[in-house]
Amino acid sequence: MIHLLLILDKKKQIGQTLFDNGIIKLQTDLLIGLVHALILLGEEMGQSKGALREAELGKYQIGILTQENLLYVVVQDTYDSEPFTRKIIQTIIDKFHPLLLEANLNYKIKNIEEISDEIANILITMKFPIELLDVIDATIEEFIKITNNIFDVLFLADLDDGIVKVWKRDNDDKLVKLLLEILSEIPFERQWIGSTRLLVPKIINQKEVTHEAWIIYRIGLTDFCILGRGYYIEEAREHFEEALNQLVISIYEILQNNNVF
């Protein structure tokens, strides 16, 4: 979730808040100083891996997107999808950048209340309807049954709001966290299966399996994804993928039938 959005003048080292949900208590002056230090350090170290420069601070992450002499700075949760964040911030830039570029940030931006309200509408994205989880649970149970209980990690996550529901998890949550880290890095439009052959076959539910698969499947064009780890034999891969695709379709239809989007 994006908690804070600032706009900073790169040359003058001044800025203003465009959005603040009040969850993070942070001195703006300290953040401005940190951002400029990160930019200077980044220029010394070379190009970043993408348009959005990032730095993690505890359970939060700072992202910086540069447009001419303006810096758009977001503070968000660590596991938020970075490609998703870039898309949202780019929407704001496309709409407001010419106006903000002309503004004198030493003074209150003209019509800032209206601008902030519009930005809030863009940043506050789709929320998963918790009241539908009982229906989703039944769909997940059917999926687990037809795939012969091959998943030892399985959960639902929001691209910018973290874990929604966990059905199966590893004991120390290391894999859950790792899957969330992968989700935060890959293009949010794509489906992903990372599959590998096991060096030594395992026995799962009294059956030998030869392959391990990590999955990240986006549910239609929503902000929600199914993530997990499962085991299978090569001959069952097609059945495994068909069941996964049908699960995603079923959840999407439940959301659609309940007017979530």
Helices and strands as residue ranges (DSSP letters): E 2-9, E 14-20, H 28-45, E 52-57, E 60-67, E 70-77, H 82-102, H 112-123, G 130-132, H 133-146, E 151-158, E 162-168, H 174-185, E 192-204, E 207-218, E 224-232, G 234-236, H 237-257
